[in-house]
């Protein structure tokens, strides 16, 4: 019976430590609860949040419904590798080009979700449209911005390549001039040495 008491004590200590850890990691003003297995339940629903809070990496269940969140910054959810369930419905999502990250993230994760009730609030062309029904035609204005960005990167790359070629040409020129100078110095040294030898021979 003693080993049973020891086992129970160890479990209680682990549970207390997990609770303390959940309190430390829990973002303000959300509520967090440890799961019996592993990870946290993070409840941020109905907190009048306008931005996504700093979510702990051990989040398993995430509830962000009924807030004032309009967009999610790219990469803000990538660290939630243990996520199994989430709800982001009831937020006034702005489905412009900035929503592409969230849409792609939703389409790529195989977790339990309530995305059917996630609807766009703005712009007017997609108002009240469910996230899961957004298509490439709805995102067509965003495509116009991509070539511009690509063009900027292309011009920058061309500039860097041109600069690198110019540096190589200058280095090649410097090396060539250095070799010519070294040859001249060697020839002059040989000539002086030969002249000195001839003068010494004549004097003898």
Order of alpha helices (4+ residues) and beta strands (2+ residues): alpha-beta-beta-beta-beta-beta-alpha-beta-beta-alpha
